[in-house]
Amino acid sequence: MNIVEEVTKLIKEPVTSAGYDIDEILYVKEDGNQFLRVVITKNGIIDVEDCVVVSNIINPLLDEANLIEEQYILDVCSKEKGCE
């Protein structure tokens, strides 16, 4: 199982229970940094607060599971606002 599949398995239920859907999860390298990018959706508009809520849900799960050994940046974003 690759990192994206493992992360999906770990975070899908808690994120869905909070009223969000995961549109896509990417583990990519950009400008020398590794990013774990979680693209979320929900009924209605996604704003920055939604991204913070989901980030606060998945951060402790990722820390506890320790699936990714190297340093990475967690980026929770939406298709509407775009990802940076």
N, C-alpha and C positions, 0 to 999 in steps of 0.2 A: 504494500500500500504506500502511495506517495504522500508527501506532506499535505497537499491540498485535500486529498481524500480523508486523511486522518483528522485534519482541522474541521472539515465539513461534518464528519461523524461526531466530533466533540461538541461543536457549537450549534448545530442545526436546531435541536429541540429547545434549548434555552432561548434562542433568538426568536424562534417561531412562537413560543409561549408568551413572549413579550409583545407580540403583535406585528412582527416584522418577517419578511421573507428574505432569504439569501438569493440574490440574483446570480452572483458569481464570486468565486474566491480565486485569487491569483497569488502566486509566490514568484516574484520577479525581481531582477536586479536592474536598478536605474541609477545612473550617475555614481556608481560605486557603492550604493546602498541596497541592501536586501529589503524588500517590502512584502508584507503579508497584507494584501488588499482584499477587504471584504466589502462587496457592493451589495447594498440593501435596498429593499423596496417595501412599501406598505400601501394600503388604501389611503389616498391623499398625498399630500406633499411631504417629502422628507426635508427636514431642516437640520441645522448644525446640532441642535439639541438631541434629535433622534440619533445622530451619529455618535454623540457622547454617551447616550443611554446604552446603545449596543456595544460600544467600546468598553463601557464599565461592566457589561455582562460577560463579555468574552475574555477580557484581560486576565482576570483571576483564573479562569479555566485553562487558558494557555500557559500561564505561569505554573500552575499546579501540574499539568500534564507534561510540561517540558518536552514537547514534541520537536522543537526546533533548537538545535544546539548552537548555531551561529547567531550573531546579533542581527536583529531585523527591526523594522519600523512597522507598527500596526497602523494601517490606514483604513478606517471605516468611512465609506462614502456612498453616494447614490449616483445613479445614472443621470438624474435630473441636474444635480449640482456639478457633476463631474468629479473625477478623482485627481489628486495632485501627486 
